[in-house]
């Protein structure tokens, strides 16, 4: 995968993933391409640096990321942000922070999330281009929740990124 991604710190010392390229333009038809792109991660695992937990990528992740109910509700810039965040899955796992746990309550997940769900906070930034000059004028920073399922095999699997919101603080220039 050819990527132009960095992990950096903001002025408060908090880490975020800086994604330097817009690969997906946010059109509805791009989600099939996002799903295909995400299939390249299947079978991999990445470690959360804060907790040393291994997070695996299973074959159900690309479909959930691209076709979940929460994704279908996304519109405009936030949908484009989620599509382009797909380029930085390993980096977002690495910087995940503030884990919280919930037991599984849905029967349909009794095996794939037998030991419950974990949520982590992640942040990422995407460039905003000047339409005329085609140069980056600033970066918008987004917060998201990384959702991880703890399966019957006692491994943790990336399930989705949800609750994506643009930060209202001053964008990076």
C-alpha positions as CSV (number, residue, x, y, z in Angstrom):
1,X,0.0,0.0,0.0
2,X,1.4,3.3,-1.0
3,X,0.7,5.7,1.8
4,X,1.7,9.2,2.9
5,X,0.8,9.1,6.6
6,X,2.5,10.3,9.8
7,X,1.7,10.1,13.5
8,X,2.3,13.5,15.1
9,X,1.4,15.4,18.3
10,X,-0.7,18.5,18.7
11,X,0.3,21.5,20.9
12,X,-1.2,19.6,23.9
13,X,1.0,16.6,23.3
14,X,-1.9,14.4,22.1
15,X,-1.2,12.2,19.1
16,X,-3.1,12.0,15.9
17,X,-2.7,10.5,12.5
18,X,-1.9,13.0,9.7
19,X,-3.2,11.6,6.4
20,X,-1.6,13.7,3.6
21,X,-3.5,12.3,0.6
22,X,-7.2,12.3,-0.4
23,X,-7.6,9.0,-2.0
24,X,-11.4,8.8,-1.9
25,X,-13.4,11.8,-3.0
26,X,-16.5,11.0,-0.9
27,X,-18.8,10.1,-3.8
28,X,-21.3,7.3,-3.0
29,X,-19.7,4.9,-5.5
30,X,-16.4,5.2,-3.7
31,X,-17.5,2.9,-0.8
32,X,-17.1,-0.2,-3.0
33,X,-13.5,1.0,-3.6
34,X,-13.0,1.6,0.1
35,X,-14.2,-1.9,0.9
36,X,-11.8,-3.4,-1.7
37,X,-8.9,-1.3,-0.3
38,X,-9.6,-2.5,3.2
39,X,-9.4,-6.1,2.1
40,X,-5.7,-5.7,1.9
41,X,-5.5,-5.5,5.7
42,X,-7.3,-8.9,6.3
43,X,-5.1,-11.3,8.2
44,X,-2.9,-8.6,9.7
45,X,-2.7,-7.5,13.3
46,X,-1.4,-4.2,14.9
47,X,-0.6,-3.3,18.4
48,X,-2.0,-0.5,20.5
49,X,1.1,1.3,21.9
50,X,-0.6,2.5,25.1
51,X,-1.8,-1.0,26.2
52,X,0.3,-3.4,24.1
53,X,-3.0,-5.1,23.0
54,X,-3.0,-6.9,19.6
55,X,-5.9,-6.0,17.3
56,X,-6.6,-8.3,14.4
57,X,-8.3,-7.6,11.1
58,X,-10.8,-10.2,10.1
59,X,-12.6,-10.7,6.8
60,X,-15.8,-9.1,8.2
61,X,-14.1,-5.7,8.8
62,X,-14.1,-4.2,5.3
63,X,-17.9,-4.9,4.9
64,X,-18.7,-3.5,8.3
65,X,-16.6,-0.4,7.8
66,X,-18.0,0.4,4.3
67,X,-21.6,-0.7,4.8
68,X,-22.6,-0.4,8.5
69,X,-25.8,1.5,9.5
70,X,-23.6,4.2,11.1
71,X,-21.6,4.7,7.8
72,X,-24.8,4.9,5.7
73,X,-26.0,7.8,7.8
74,X,-22.8,9.8,7.2
75,X,-23.0,12.7,4.8
76,X,-20.6,15.2,3.2
77,X,-17.3,15.9,4.8
78,X,-17.6,13.3,7.6
79,X,-18.4,10.5,5.0
80,X,-15.3,11.6,3.0
81,X,-13.3,11.7,6.3
82,X,-14.2,8.1,7.1
83,X,-13.5,6.9,3.5
84,X,-10.0,8.5,3.6
85,X,-9.3,7.3,7.2
86,X,-9.3,3.8,5.7
87,X,-5.7,4.6,4.5
88,X,-4.5,4.8,8.1
89,X,-6.0,1.8,9.9
90,X,-2.6,0.5,11.3
91,X,-1.6,4.0,12.5
92,X,-5.0,4.6,14.1
93,X,-4.8,1.3,16.0
94,X,-1.3,2.2,17.2
95,X,-2.4,5.6,18.7
96,X,-5.7,4.4,20.2
97,X,-6.3,5.6,23.7
98,X,-8.7,5.6,26.6
99,X,-10.2,2.1,26.4
100,X,-13.6,1.4,27.8
101,X,-15.5,-1.9,28.0
102,X,-19.1,-3.0,27.5
103,X,-20.5,-6.5,27.7
104,X,-22.1,-7.9,24.6
105,X,-25.9,-7.8,24.8
106,X,-26.8,-8.8,21.2
107,X,-27.5,-12.4,20.4
108,X,-26.1,-12.0,16.9
109,X,-22.7,-11.3,18.4
110,X,-22.7,-14.0,21.0
111,X,-19.6,-15.7,19.4
112,X,-17.9,-12.9,17.5
113,X,-18.1,-10.6,20.6
114,X,-18.5,-13.3,23.3
115,X,-16.2,-11.3,25.7
116,X,-17.7,-7.9,24.9
117,X,-16.8,-4.7,23.1
118,X,-13.9,-2.2,23.6
119,X,-14.0,1.4,22.5
120,X,-11.0,3.5,22.1
121,X,-10.5,7.2,21.1
122,X,-8.6,8.0,17.9
123,X,-7.9,11.3,16.1
124,X,-6.9,11.9,12.5
125,X,-6.4,14.9,10.2
126,X,-7.1,15.3,6.5
127,X,-5.9,18.1,4.2
128,X,-8.2,20.8,2.8
129,X,-7.2,22.0,-0.6
130,X,-7.5,25.5,-2.2
131,X,-9.9,24.7,-5.2
132,X,-8.1,27.1,-7.5
133,X,-4.4,26.6,-6.7
134,X,-4.7,22.9,-5.6
135,X,-2.5,23.4,-2.6
136,X,-3.1,22.4,1.0
137,X,-4.5,25.4,3.0
138,X,-5.1,23.6,6.3
139,X,-5.9,20.2,7.9
140,X,-9.2,19.4,9.5
141,X,-8.9,17.2,12.6
142,X,-11.5,14.5,13.4
143,X,-12.2,12.4,16.5
144,X,-13.6,8.9,16.2
145,X,-14.3,5.8,18.3
146,X,-12.5,2.6,17.3
147,X,-14.8,-0.3,18.0
148,X,-13.2,-3.7,18.8
149,X,-14.9,-7.0,19.5
150,X,-13.4,-9.5,21.9
151,X,-14.2,-12.9,20.3
152,X,-14.7,-16.4,21.4
153,X,-11.1,-17.3,20.4
154,X,-10.0,-14.6,23.0
155,X,-8.6,-12.3,20.3
156,X,-9.6,-8.7,19.7
157,X,-10.8,-7.8,16.3
158,X,-11.3,-4.4,14.7
159,X,-15.0,-3.9,14.0
160,X,-15.5,-0.3,12.9
161,X,-14.8,3.3,13.4
162,X,-17.9,5.2,14.6
163,X,-19.0,8.6,16.0
164,X,-16.7,10.5,13.7
165,X,-16.8,14.2,14.4
166,X,-14.8,17.2,13.2
167,X,-13.0,19.0,16.0
168,X,-14.2,22.5,16.4
169,X,-10.8,23.7,17.5
170,X,-8.6,25.7,15.1
171,X,-7.6,23.5,12.2
172,X,-3.9,22.8,11.5
173,X,-2.2,25.2,9.1
